[in-house]
Amino acid sequence: MRKQARKPTNSDYVFAPHERPTMPGSPYAPSHPVRRKVGYVIVAIIMAMAASLSNAIVSVNTQPLSGSMGVTTTEVTWLLAVYVAFNASANLLLIKARMQFGIPPVMRTLLWPYILLVFSELLWPSFSLAIVARAAGGFLAAGMSSLVIYNLIQVFPAKYRPLAIVFAVGLPQLATPIARLLPVEQLLVNGQQTIHMIELGLALAASAGANLVRLPPTDKVPVFDPLDALTFALFLPAMLLLSVSLVMGRSLWWTDTPWLGWALAVSVVLFFLVGFIEYKRKNPLLHLRWIGSKDILRFCIVAMLVRLALSEQTYGTLGLLTVGGLNNDQLHGLFAVILFAMIGGTLASAVLLKAPRIPYMIIAASLIIALGAWLDSFSSSLTRPPQLYLSQAILAFGSTFFIGPALLFGFGKVLEQGKGFIVSFSVMFGLSQNIGGLAGSALLSSYQVIQARAHSQSMYSHLLAGDPAVAARVQGGIASLSQAISREANVAAFNDVARLVMVIAILTAVYISYLIILKRLADRKLAQSSPTVKAAV
């Protein structure tokens, strides 16, 4: 009787030492023919879009979506909060899941429930189902982001594998300008069927690509601990409460909505419990002593500050143009410029990347962001997209020029300490980017509202009844006068937002420069003391 063909196991493969992964759960990286490398690149691009495009479409179209769903704009923001909470929490489980079960089972576990949920949305659209699908999408995005890295690692030789990380974190950043380029009226045809079809198509394409161009095998080790589930069960609701508070704080206003304060308070308590449990564990998910070390804290602060500064592009500029009466479909030229500038930033980062240059590249990115924000601070109510092409291109370039080196710096710190710290780093980097983005939008939007009120009061106090322009406005109607003052006050407030971002970016660059100088002085002091120690010995 003929024997059934057996699937090859890890022991059937022979790999060179440099082809082994840095940790269990990551694929081996042997040499591949050019055609297969092209396949890995295509699959990586598809997965990057599957991970980020659907959320980008939701985040840039909250107002139109609220109408099609029959809910308020504030209620739509639940979709963003749920996505961020699940995305930021996912790596607590996913990294260990890949170590214990391998990449294909984890990928299937992420993809097929999401595909079924999106398909269900097509058949039975509802806001409740949309929230569940966004939660699954957040988990999927975290898993897919790692798979983008793994696919691109197969493309580069060992010497240039850091470039895989630069391109892998740069690709998902392109989702937002791409989402802005999609026509709103087409997305909302027959409710949200077009959006769901995009989500479904990308998820199915990612599944097909992963099966057609398979990753090499991985090493599996048992790593899960029963307390991992408890940590996740506390961390996820803490993240959800924090995300909801940050997303809704501006629209509901912080001091007018008591439950926002309660949500923040409960999230703090839950985070404290997570910290207490992890601090007492022998094999923690989160190595709090390492996270609390100077280098990692400084890294997280810088990553969050830069991410906060980048919110000027997503909130400040678009808010300014919205005040000017423009809608999304009138801004396609601007978003095309932003898209190409992001691609340029990723390529420049890849070309210039070397380990000793990383701090200087982050300084450069901060100063580039500061320059773009400064140029934006001279806007007026007559400003239109062509006047913002340069400043927005600068900001977009700075965003993708920054994120790759920042992630590589963190990975370097992980490898210095040991492979067991990868979960801690992934969670902290995800928090700095997810919460940094939400906190940035919350800070800048709240600051804009406060400044708009201040400018409006100032303008009213300086109105002179004898001024011909004022008299003409009054004759035209009080409503017309109020509308003009509101518009100008909002424009002035958006300029204040741009100046605040410029200050934050400059202070970030100064802080990194201070850290570089501090390290050089410490190294020089150590070098000077070494001969004395040797002589004494």
Buried (B, 14 or more C-beta within 10 A) or exposed (E): EEEEEEEEEEEEEEBEEEBEBEBBBBBBBBEBEEEBBEBBBBBBBBBBBBBBBBBBBBBBBBEBBBEBBEBEEBBBBBBBBBBBBBBBBBBBBBBBBBBBBBBBEBBEBBBEBBBEBBBBBBEEBEBEBBBBBBBBBBBBBBBBBBBBBBBBBBBBEEEEBBBBBBBBBBBBBBBBBBBBBBEBEEBBEEBBBBBBBBBBBBBBBBBEBBEEBBBBBBBBEEBEBEBBEBBBEBBBBBBBBBBBBBBBBBEBEBEEBEEBEEBBEBBEEBBEBBBEBBEEBEEBBBBBEBBEBEBBEEBBEBBBBBBBBBBBBBBBBBBBBBBBEBEBEEBBEBBBBBBBBBBBBBBBBBEBBEEEEBBBBBBBBBBBBBBBBBBBBEBEBEBEBEBBBBBBBBBBBBBBBBBBBBBBBBBBBBBEBEBBBBBBBBBBBBBBBBBBBBBBBBBBBBBBBEBBEBBBEEBEEEEEEEEEEBEEBBEEEEEEBEEBBBBBBBBBBBBBBBBBBBBBBBBBBEBBBEBEEEEEEEEEEEEEEEEEEEEEE
